[in-house]
Amino acid sequence: MAFTYRRLLTYFFRGLLFVVPIALTVYVIVLTLQFLDGILPIPIPGIGILIILASVTFLGFLASIFITKPLFEMFEKAFFRIPLINILYTSIKDLLS
């Protein structure tokens, strides 16, 4: 009988090793989604997450227009000042255009 109890206990712990990581992962995901949805107090579930995702995407768009484009233009002006690189850069740019 002791052999059967050991076997049952072994199966139980193997089951725990299988179930606990899955359950904790689901629990952490649910808590994270609830936290993100609770940042904006809107009574419709899920809308807070969508608003946050849209806002972050829009800020990334604005950053690419107002930050990245001026930096690119600054580097381009620097390339135009260097004599040999100027010829190479404009040739490649015209070829790709």
N, CA, C and O atoms as CSV, one atom per row, in Angstrom:
chain,resi,resn,atom,element,x,y,z
A,1,MET,N,N,0.808,-1.191,0.000
A,1,MET,CA,C,0.000,0.000,0.000
A,1,MET,C,C,0.851,1.254,0.000
A,1,MET,O,O,0.455,2.253,-0.600
A,2,ALA,N,N,1.999,1.241,0.646
A,2,ALA,CA,C,2.855,2.415,0.670
A,2,ALA,C,C,3.345,2.747,-0.726
A,2,ALA,O,O,3.570,3.910,-1.063
A,3,PHE,N,N,3.506,1.704,-1.534
A,3,PHE,CA,C,3.941,1.910,-2.904
A,3,PHE,C,C,2.881,2.683,-3.694
A,3,PHE,O,O,3.215,3.544,-4.508
A,4,THR,N,N,1.636,2.381,-3.456
A,4,THR,CA,C,0.544,3.063,-4.145
A,4,THR,C,C,0.461,4.517,-3.722
A,4,THR,O,O,0.218,5.391,-4.555
A,5,TYR,N,N,0.659,4.791,-2.437
A,5,TYR,CA,C,0.615,6.181,-1.962
A,5,TYR,C,C,1.766,6.991,-2.549
A,5,TYR,O,O,1.582,8.153,-2.914
A,6,ARG,N,N,2.929,6.399,-2.641
A,6,ARG,CA,C,4.072,7.099,-3.239
A,6,ARG,C,C,3.811,7.405,-4.715
A,6,ARG,O,O,4.118,8.486,-5.217
A,7,ARG,N,N,3.244,6.425,-5.372
A,7,ARG,CA,C,2.936,6.620,-6.785
A,7,ARG,C,C,1.898,7.729,-6.961
A,7,ARG,O,O,2.039,8.577,-7.842
A,8,LEU,N,N,0.864,7.728,-6.131
A,8,LEU,CA,C,-0.153,8.779,-6.194
A,8,LEU,C,C,0.444,10.147,-5.879
A,8,LEU,O,O,0.113,11.139,-6.528
A,9,LEU,N,N,1.316,10.197,-4.890
A,9,LEU,CA,C,1.969,11.448,-4.532
A,9,LEU,C,C,2.871,11.941,-5.667
A,9,LEU,O,O,2.929,13.140,-5.941
A,10,THR,N,N,3.564,11.027,-6.315
A,10,THR,CA,C,4.401,11.383,-7.464
A,10,THR,C,C,3.557,11.938,-8.603
A,10,THR,O,O,3.919,12.944,-9.212
A,11,TYR,N,N,2.449,11.297,-8.888
A,11,TYR,CA,C,1.555,11.783,-9.944
A,11,TYR,C,C,0.991,13.159,-9.595
A,11,TYR,O,O,0.844,14.018,-10.465
A,12,PHE,N,N,0.680,13.357,-8.329
A,12,PHE,CA,C,0.142,14.641,-7.886
A,12,PHE,C,C,1.161,15.758,-8.111
A,12,PHE,O,O,0.815,16.812,-8.645
A,13,PHE,N,N,2.405,15.536,-7.709
A,13,PHE,CA,C,3.432,16.568,-7.878
A,13,PHE,C,C,3.760,16.796,-9.359
A,13,PHE,O,O,4.034,17.927,-9.760
A,14,ARG,N,N,3.734,15.750,-10.161
A,14,ARG,CA,C,3.926,15.931,-11.599
A,14,ARG,C,C,2.789,16.760,-12.185
A,14,ARG,O,O,3.009,17.605,-13.052
A,15,GLY,N,N,1.597,16.516,-11.716
A,15,GLY,CA,C,0.446,17.307,-12.155
A,15,GLY,C,C,0.594,18.761,-11.760
A,15,GLY,O,O,0.267,19.662,-12.532
A,16,LEU,N,N,1.098,18.988,-10.527
A,16,LEU,CA,C,1.342,20.360,-10.092
A,16,LEU,C,C,2.397,21.042,-10.951
A,16,LEU,O,O,2.257,22.213,-11.304
A,17,LEU,N,N,3.450,20.309,-11.287
A,17,LEU,CA,C,4.491,20.874,-12.134
A,17,LEU,C,C,3.961,21.217,-13.523
A,17,LEU,O,O,4.509,22.093,-14.192
A,18,PHE,N,N,2.927,20.555,-13.953
A,18,PHE,CA,C,2.321,20.836,-15.244
A,18,PHE,C,C,1.307,21.978,-15.160
A,18,PHE,O,O,1.269,22.831,-16.047
A,19,VAL,N,N,0.494,22.007,-14.118
A,19,VAL,CA,C,-0.616,22.954,-14.023
A,19,VAL,C,C,-0.187,24.318,-13.488
A,19,VAL,O,O,-0.668,25.339,-13.981
A,20,VAL,N,N,0.694,24.368,-12.503
A,20,VAL,CA,C,1.042,25.623,-11.845
A,20,VAL,C,C,1.652,26.649,-12.810
A,20,VAL,O,O,1.227,27.803,-12.768
A,21,PRO,N,N,2.605,26.314,-13.667
A,21,PRO,CA,C,3.123,27.344,-14.581
A,21,PRO,C,C,2.059,27.901,-15.529
A,21,PRO,O,O,2.046,29.099,-15.813
A,22,ILE,N,N,1.177,27.045,-16.013
A,22,ILE,CA,C,0.110,27.501,-16.900
A,22,ILE,C,C,-0.852,28.413,-16.149
A,22,ILE,O,O,-1.233,29.470,-16.651
A,23,ALA,N,N,-1.241,28.007,-14.955
A,23,ALA,CA,C,-2.186,28.796,-14.164
A,23,ALA,C,C,-1.578,30.140,-13.776
A,23,ALA,O,O,-2.262,31.162,-13.844
A,24,LEU,N,N,-0.314,30.162,-13.371
A,24,LEU,CA,C,0.322,31.430,-13.005
A,24,LEU,C,C,0.471,32.358,-14.209
A,24,LEU,O,O,0.306,33.571,-14.080
A,25,THR,N,N,0.779,31.802,-15.365
A,25,THR,CA,C,0.889,32.623,-16.568
A,25,THR,C,C,-0.451,33.262,-16.911
A,25,THR,O,O,-0.510,34.456,-17.204
A,26,VAL,N,N,-1.513,32.489,-16.876
A,26,VAL,CA,C,-2.848,33.027,-17.152
A,26,VAL,C,C,-3.217,34.079,-16.116
A,26,VAL,O,O,-3.783,35.118,-16.460
A,27,TYR,N,N,-2.903,33.820,-14.857
A,27,TYR,CA,C,-3.220,34.756,-13.778
A,27,TYR,C,C,-2.484,36.082,-13.967
A,27,TYR,O,O,-3.077,37.146,-13.791
A,28,VAL,N,N,-1.206,36.031,-14.322
A,28,VAL,CA,C,-0.427,37.254,-14.523
A,28,VAL,C,C,-0.961,38.036,-15.721
A,28,VAL,O,O,-1.029,39.265,-15.680
A,29,ILE,N,N,-1.336,37.331,-16.783
A,29,ILE,CA,C,-1.891,38.004,-17.960
A,29,ILE,C,C,-3.210,38.684,-17.619
A,29,ILE,O,O,-3.444,39.821,-18.028
A,30,VAL,N,N,-4.064,38.006,-16.882
A,30,VAL,CA,C,-5.354,38.593,-16.494
A,30,VAL,C,C,-5.140,39.809,-15.601
A,30,VAL,O,O,-5.796,40.834,-15.789
A,31,LEU,N,N,-4.231,39.710,-14.630
A,31,LEU,CA,C,-3.962,40.862,-13.766
A,31,LEU,C,C,-3.400,42.042,-14.549
A,31,LEU,O,O,-3.769,43.189,-14.295
A,32,THR,N,N,-2.515,41.769,-15.494
A,32,THR,CA,C,-1.939,42.846,-16.303
A,32,THR,C,C,-3.017,43.517,-17.141
A,32,THR,O,O,-3.065,44.745,-17.217
A,33,LEU,N,N,-3.882,42.727,-17.773
A,33,LEU,CA,C,-4.949,43.307,-18.578
A,33,LEU,C,C,-5.929,44.104,-17.717
A,33,LEU,O,O,-6.397,45.162,-18.137
A,34,GLN,N,N,-6.240,43.618,-16.535
A,34,GLN,CA,C,-7.124,44.364,-15.637
A,34,GLN,C,C,-6.480,45.669,-15.188
A,34,GLN,O,O,-7.152,46.695,-15.085
A,35,PHE,N,N,-5.180,45.630,-14.923
A,35,PHE,CA,C,-4.473,46.851,-14.525
A,35,PHE,C,C,-4.483,47.866,-15.659
A,35,PHE,O,O,-4.790,49.038,-15.444
A,36,LEU,N,N,-4.148,47.417,-16.867
A,36,LEU,CA,C,-4.127,48.328,-18.004
A,36,LEU,C,C,-5.513,48.881,-18.314
A,36,LEU,O,O,-5.651,50.050,-18.678
A,37,ASP,N,N,-6.527,48.055,-18.174
A,37,ASP,CA,C,-7.885,48.509,-18.428
A,37,ASP,C,C,-8.366,49.450,-17.326
A,37,ASP,O,O,-9.233,50.292,-17.563
A,38,GLY,N,N,-7.809,49.312,-16.122
A,38,GLY,CA,C,-8.217,50.154,-15.009
A,38,GLY,C,C,-7.522,51.505,-14.970
A,38,GLY,O,O,-7.893,52.362,-14.168
A,39,ILE,N,N,-6.514,51.718,-15.824
A,39,ILE,CA,C,-5.827,53.004,-15.839
A,39,ILE,C,C,-6.792,54.106,-16.235
A,39,ILE,O,O,-6.802,55.177,-15.626
A,40,LEU,N,N,-7.602,53.850,-17.250
A,40,LEU,CA,C,-8.623,54.805,-17.671
A,40,LEU,C,C,-9.968,54.316,-17.145
A,40,LEU,O,O,-10.419,53.236,-17.527
A,41,PRO,N,N,-10.605,55.077,-16.291
A,41,PRO,CA,C,-11.872,54.615,-15.693
A,41,PRO,C,C,-13.047,54.731,-16.667
A,41,PRO,O,O,-13.875,55.635,-16.554
A,42,ILE,N,N,-13.105,53.813,-17.614
A,42,ILE,CA,C,-14.207,53.770,-18.578
A,42,ILE,C,C,-15.007,52.506,-18.277
A,42,ILE,O,O,-14.427,51.433,-18.110
A,43,PRO,N,N,-16.330,52.620,-18.207
A,43,PRO,CA,C,-17.127,51.461,-17.774
A,43,PRO,C,C,-17.183,50.302,-18.768
A,43,PRO,O,O,-17.621,49.215,-18.392
A,44,ILE,N,N,-16.763,50.484,-20.008
A,44,ILE,CA,C,-16.805,49.397,-20.990
A,44,ILE,C,C,-15.497,48.614,-20.910
A,44,ILE,O,O,-14.431,49.192,-21.121
A,45,PRO,N,N,-15.546,47.320,-20.614
A,45,PRO,CA,C,-14.317,46.531,-20.487
A,45,PRO,C,C,-13.553,46.445,-21.813
A,45,PRO,O,O,-14.135,46.205,-22.871
A,46,GLY,N,N,-12.253,46.644,-21.728
A,46,GLY,CA,C,-11.401,46.519,-22.890
A,46,GLY,C,C,-11.150,47.817,-23.636
A,46,GLY,O,O,-10.171,47.918,-24.375
A,47,ILE,N,N,-12.004,48.803,-23.464
A,47,ILE,CA,C,-11.840,50.077,-24.180
A,47,ILE,C,C,-10.610,50.826,-23.659
A,47,ILE,O,O,-9.929,51.501,-24.431
A,48,GLY,N,N,-10.324,50.718,-22.385
A,48,GLY,CA,C,-9.149,51.383,-21.823
A,48,GLY,C,C,-7.864,50.888,-22.466
A,48,GLY,O,O,-6.970,51.681,-22.762
A,49,ILE,N,N,-7.766,49.585,-22.683
A,49,ILE,CA,C,-6.579,49.015,-23.316
A,49,ILE,C,C,-6.467,49.505,-24.761
A,49,ILE,O,O,-5.378,49.849,-25.222
A,50,LEU,N,N,-7.593,49.533,-25.470
A,50,LEU,CA,C,-7.575,50.006,-26.857
A,50,LEU,C,C,-7.168,51.472,-26.946
A,50,LEU,O,O,-6.419,51.861,-27.843
A,51,ILE,N,N,-7.661,52.284,-26.016
A,51,ILE,CA,C,-7.297,53.707,-26.010
A,51,ILE,C,C,-5.810,53.867,-25.712
A,51,ILE,O,O,-5.145,54.696,-26.333
A,52,ILE,N,N,-5.285,53.096,-24.782
A,52,ILE,CA,C,-3.859,53.173,-24.455
A,52,ILE,C,C,-3.016,52.746,-25.652
A,52,ILE,O,O,-2.033,53.413,-25.977
A,53,LEU,N,N,-3.381,51.646,-26.315
A,53,LEU,CA,C,-2.640,51.188,-27.489
A,53,LEU,C,C,-2.695,52.213,-28.617
A,53,LEU,O,O,-1.685,52.466,-29.273
A,54,ALA,N,N,-3.866,52.806,-28.848
A,54,ALA,CA,C,-3.998,53.815,-29.895
A,54,ALA,C,C,-3.177,55.058,-29.553
A,54,ALA,O,O,-2.554,55.652,-30.432
A,55,SER,N,N,-3.174,55.449,-28.287
A,55,SER,CA,C,-2.409,56.628,-27.870
A,55,SER,C,C,-0.909,56.412,-28.039
A,55,SER,O,O,-0.204,57.296,-28.525
A,56,VAL,N,N,-0.426,55.253,-27.644
A,56,VAL,CA,C,1.004,54.956,-27.778
A,56,VAL,C,C,1.389,54.912,-29.261
A,56,VAL,O,O,2.447,55.414,-29.640
A,57,THR,N,N,0.543,54.320,-30.091
A,57,THR,CA,C,0.814,54.269,-31.526
A,57,THR,C,C,0.828,55.671,-32.121
A,57,THR,O,O,1.691,55.986,-32.941
A,58,PHE,N,N,-0.113,56.510,-31.720
A,58,PHE,CA,C,-0.170,57.885,-32.225
A,58,PHE,C,C,1.048,58.683,-31.770
A,58,PHE,O,O,1.590,59.473,-32.543
A,59,LEU,N,N,1.482,58.489,-30.532
A,59,LEU,CA,C,2.691,59.168,-30.065
A,59,LEU,C,C,3.919,58.699,-30.839
A,59,LEU,O,O,4.806,59.504,-31.123
A,60,GLY,N,N,3.987,57.429,-31.182
A,60,GLY,CA,C,5.076,56.927,-32.008
A,60,GLY,C,C,5.062,57.547,-33.393
A,60,GLY,O,O,6.115,57.851,-33.954
A,61,PHE,N,N,3.869,57.734,-33.946
A,61,PHE,CA,C,3.733,58.391,-35.241
A,61,PHE,C,C,4.214,59.840,-35.167
A,61,PHE,O,O,4.968,60.297,-36.027
A,62,LEU,N,N,3.775,60.553,-34.137
A,62,LEU,CA,C,4.207,61.944,-33.980
A,62,LEU,C,C,5.709,62.042,-33.770
A,62,LEU,O,O,6.357,62.944,-34.300
A,63,ALA,N,N,6.258,61.120,-33.002
A,63,ALA,CA,C,7.707,61.130,-32.760
A,63,ALA,C,C,8.466,60.869,-34.053
A,63,ALA,O,O,9.524,61.455,-34.280
A,64,SER,N,N,7.938,59.998,-34.900
A,64,SER,CA,C,8.638,59.730,-36.153
A,64,SER,C,C,8.593,60.927,-37.083
A,64,SER,O,O,9.517,61.133,-37.869
A,65,ILE,N,N,7.541,61.714,-37.007
A,65,ILE,CA,C,7.446,62.896,-37.867
A,65,ILE,C,C,8.298,64.041,-37.318
A,65,ILE,O,O,9.069,64.649,-38.060
A,66,PHE,N,N,8.168,64.333,-36.042
A,66,PHE,CA,C,8.789,65.532,-35.478
A,66,PHE,C,C,10.204,65.310,-34.944
A,66,PHE,O,O,10.949,66.275,-34.770
A,67,ILE,N,N,10.580,64.083,-34.686
A,67,ILE,CA,C,11.921,63.824,-34.147
A,67,ILE,C,C,12.800,63.138,-35.186
A,67,ILE,O,O,13.928,63.571,-35.421
A,68,THR,N,N,12.307,62.089,-35.800
A,68,THR,CA,C,13.122,61.313,-36.721
A,68,THR,C,C,13.410,62.074,-38.014
A,68,THR,O,O,14.537,62.055,-38.509
A,69,LYS,N,N,12.401,62.739,-38.558
A,69,LYS,CA,C,12.600,63.459,-39.811
A,69,LYS,C,C,13.627,64.583,-39.673
A,69,LYS,O,O,14.503,64.690,-40.531
A,70,PRO,N,N,13.565,65.436,-38.628
A,70,PRO,CA,C,14.622,66.451,-38.483
A,70,PRO,C,C,16.016,65.857,-38.282
A,70,PRO,O,O,17.001,66.408,-38.773
A,71,LEU,N,N,16.102,64.741,-37.567
A,71,LEU,CA,C,17.404,64.091,-37.398
A,71,LEU,C,C,17.927,63.579,-38.735
A,71,LEU,O,O,19.114,63.711,-39.033
A,72,PHE,N,N,17.041,62.994,-39.538
A,72,PHE,CA,C,17.444,62.505,-40.847
A,72,PHE,C,C,17.924,63.663,-41.730
A,72,PHE,O,O,18.928,63.543,-42.433
A,73,GLU,N,N,17.199,64.781,-41.684
A,73,GLU,CA,C,17.605,65.944,-42.471
A,73,GLU,C,C,18.944,66.497,-41.992
A,73,GLU,O,O,19.750,66.954,-42.802
A,74,MET,N,N,19.186,66.459,-40.690
A,74,MET,CA,C,20.454,66.936,-40.145
A,74,MET,C,C,21.621,66.062,-40.651
A,74,MET,O,O,22.661,66.587,-41.048
A,75,PHE,N,N,21.443,64.736,-40.635
A,75,PHE,CA,C,22.482,63.847,-41.144
A,75,PHE,C,C,22.679,64.029,-42.649
A,75,PHE,O,O,23.800,63.955,-43.152
A,76,GLU,N,N,21.584,64.267,-43.355
A,76,GLU,CA,C,21.678,64.470,-44.797
A,76,GLU,C,C,22.480,65.745,-45.110
A,76,GLU,O,O,23.290,65.755,-46.036
A,77,LYS,N,N,22.257,66.800,-44.351
A,77,LYS,CA,C,23.022,68.039,-44.543
A,77,LYS,C,C,24.512,67.805,-44.254
A,77,LYS,O,O,25.377,68.367,-44.925
A,78,ALA,N,N,24.793,66.980,-43.261
A,78,ALA,CA,C,26.187,66.670,-42.938
A,78,ALA,C,C,26.833,65.886,-44.079
A,78,ALA,O,O,28.006,66.101,-44.382
A,79,PHE,N,N,26.085,64.981,-44.717
A,79,PHE,CA,C,26.622,64.228,-45.852
A,79,PHE,C,C,26.898,65.143,-47.046
A,79,PHE,O,O,27.854,64.931,-47.792
A,80,PHE,N,N,26.062,66.153,-47.218
A,80,PHE,CA,C,26.256,67.065,-48.345
A,80,PHE,C,C,27.497,67.938,-48.174
A,80,PHE,O,O,27.995,68.471,-49.166
A,81,ARG,N,N,28.005,68.102,-46.985
A,81,ARG,CA,C,29.178,68.937,-46.730
A,81,ARG,C,C,30.492,68.210,-47.015
A,81,ARG,O,O,31.508,68.853,-47.281
A,82,ILE,N,N,30.481,66.894,-46.963
A,82,ILE,CA,C,31.704,66.121,-47.177
A,82,ILE,C,C,31.830,65.850,-48.681
A,82,ILE,O,O,30.927,65.254,-49.268
A,83,PRO,N,N,32.929,66.274,-49.318
A,83,PRO,CA,C,33.017,66.259,-50.783
A,83,PRO,C,C,32.814,64.892,-51.452
A,83,PRO,O,O,31.938,64.777,-52.310
A,84,LEU,N,N,33.563,63.879,-51.110
A,84,LEU,CA,C,33.460,62.596,-51.799
A,84,LEU,C,C,32.182,61.851,-51.411
A,84,LEU,O,O,31.547,61.205,-52.245
A,85,ILE,N,N,31.826,61.950,-50.161
A,85,ILE,CA,C,30.605,61.282,-49.689
A,85,ILE,C,C,29.381,61.949,-50.304
A,85,ILE,O,O,28.373,61.282,-50.539
A,86,ASN,N,N,29.449,63.242,-50.567
A,86,ASN,CA,C,28.357,63.970,-51.193
A,86,ASN,C,C,28.023,63.360,-52.550
A,86,ASN,O,O,26.853,63.126,-52.850
A,87,ILE,N,N,29.033,63.099,-53.369
A,87,ILE,CA,C,28.813,62.521,-54.700
A,87,ILE,C,C,28.234,61.115,-54.582
A,87,ILE,O,O,27.291,60.766,-55.293
A,88,LEU,N,N,28.794,60.313,-53.691
A,88,LEU,CA,C,28.328,58.938,-53.512
A,88,LEU,C,C,26.899,58.910,-52.972
A,88,LEU,O,O,26.060,58.153,-53.462
A,89,TYR,N,N,26.628,59.726,-51.974
A,89,TYR,CA,C,25.303,59.732,-51.340
A,89,TYR,C,C,24.228,60.194,-52.323
A,89,TYR,O,O,23.174,59.567,-52.426
A,90,THR,N,N,24.485,61.287,-53.045
A,90,THR,CA,C,23.478,61.778,-53.989
A,90,THR,C,C,23.277,60.803,-55.147
A,90,THR,O,O,22.161,60.662,-55.647
A,91,SER,N,N,24.335,60.134,-55.576
A,91,SER,CA,C,24.199,59.147,-56.653
A,91,SER,C,C,23.325,57.977,-56.211
A,91,SER,O,O,22.444,57.540,-56.951
A,92,ILE,N,N,23.569,57.473,-55.004
A,92,ILE,CA,C,22.771,56.344,-54.490
A,92,ILE,C,C,21.331,56.780,-54.252
A,92,ILE,O,O,20.400,56.026,-54.532
A,93,LYS,N,N,21.144,57.977,-53.743
A,93,LYS,CA,C,19.802,58.482,-53.473
A,93,LYS,C,C,19.024,58.645,-54.776
A,93,LYS,O,O,17.847,58.287,-54.833
A,94,ASP,N,N,19.657,59.177,-55.822
A,94,ASP,CA,C,19.004,59.311,-57.109
A,94,ASP,C,C,18.711,57.956,-57.730
A,94,ASP,O,O,17.663,57.772,-58.350
A,95,LEU,N,N,19.607,57.025,-57.573
A,95,LEU,CA,C,19.391,55.687,-58.119
A,95,LEU,C,C,18.186,55.016,-57.459
A,95,LEU,O,O,17.377,54.380,-58.134
A,96,LEU,N,N,18.073,55.160,-56.146
A,96,LEU,CA,C,16.953,54.535,-55.431
A,96,LEU,C,C,15.643,55.272,-55.672
A,96,LEU,O,O,14.570,54.683,-55.542
A,97,SER,N,N,15.716,56.532,-56.015
A,97,SER,CA,C,14.489,57.289,-56.285
A,97,SER,C,C,13.931,56.872,-57.618
A,97,SER,O,O,12.896,57.387,-58.043
